[in-house]
């Protein structure tokens, strides 16, 4: 009888550990989902910011890059 009680207690402990592991894994999954959503939000915000800068400057990002490179080349020559 005592042996059976010990075995049941061990089984209960193992089940509790597994339950805790599953809870931790679920928490990690939830955190990763939240991070993915935040990353998507940041990418959208960056895209909107770039579009707004292009509107304000009157230059596309490619044109702005070309002008910056030309300016840096001119500065390097002097």
Number of C-alpha atoms within 10 A of each C-alpha: 6 7 8 9 10 11 12 12 12 12 12 12 12 12 12 12 12 12 12 12 12 12 12 12 12 12 12 12 12 12 12 12 12 12 12 12 12 12 12 12 12 12 12 12 12 12 12 12 12 14 15 12 14 16 11 9 11 11 14 14 14 10 12 14 12 12 13 12 12 12 11 11 11 10 9 8 6 5
